[in-house]
């Protein structure tokens, strides 16, 4: 699966030289050594932690991140069309907090 290079660049602008790794058919960012956020297809992958999934799913454009037809624990996908700069910043902060 290809991932959105423009979204990757937007994240790089915010995280600088954070480590990256190709995973899940996308690209993930590991600023503290663990996945915080990533780009999966056109969308943003965000670590929210096990307790953060339900509240995240209540937000616009958010759906579970599924692998093999099953939802993963602690991760959600955020639709690209909801990611203005302020929203992207907030999701990156959420992912960084959940990954530390």
N, C-alpha and C positions, 0 to 999 in steps of 0.2 A: 504494500500500500504506500502510495506517495503521501508526503505530508506537505503542508502549506509553508513554503519557504518565507513568505512575507510575515507570517505569524512567528516563525523561528527568529527572524531578524528583530521583530518587536520585543521578543523576550530577551534576546541577546543584549539589546539596548539597556534593559533593566538589570540584568544579572551579570553583565560583563563577561569575564572569563570563567564563569561557572562551568564545571565539567559537563560534557554531554556524552550520550551513549545511544546508539540505535537499539531500540527495544520495542516489542509489541507491534512491529511494523511502522513505527514512528521514531521520533527523536525525543529523548527525555533529558532534563536538566537536573544535575545533582550538585547544587551549590554547597551543601554541607556533607556531601558524600552519600546522600540518599536521594531518591527521586522526590522532587518537590512538584514540578510541573513538566509537561511535555506537549508535543504536538502530535496528534494522531489523526491522520487525514486532514480535514480542514479545521478540526476542533482542538480545544485546549484540554489536555488531561491534567487533572489536579488531584494531588493527595490531600484528602480531608480527614483522614483517620477514621477508624471504625465508628466512632460516635458522631462524626460529622457528616455522614452520608445522608441521613434523613433531612436534616436542616438544609443541606445543599440542594437536595432534590426539590425543595419547595421554591427555589429561586428560578427565575426565567431562563429558559434555554438549557437547563441542566438535566442530564439523564445518567443512568448508571453506566459505568464502564464495564463491558462484558468481554470475556475471553471464553471462547468455546461455548457460547450461548449462556454462560453463567456470569452473574455480576461478580466483580472483584470486590474484595474487602478494602474499604478505605479510599477508593478512587472514584471520581466522577468525570464525565465529559461535559464541557461547556461549549455550546454552539458558537461558532465563529461570529455569527451575525449579532451576537450580544456583547462582543468584546470591544467596547470603546476603551479609551486609554484608562479612565478611572476604574472601570470594571476589571480590566486586565491586571492593573496594579493590585487591586483587592484580592483577586484570585491568586496571584503570585505570592502575596503575603500570606494567604491561607495555606498554600502549599509549602512554603518555607517553614511556617510555624509547625505544621503537621509532620514535617520531615526531620525536625530537630529533636 
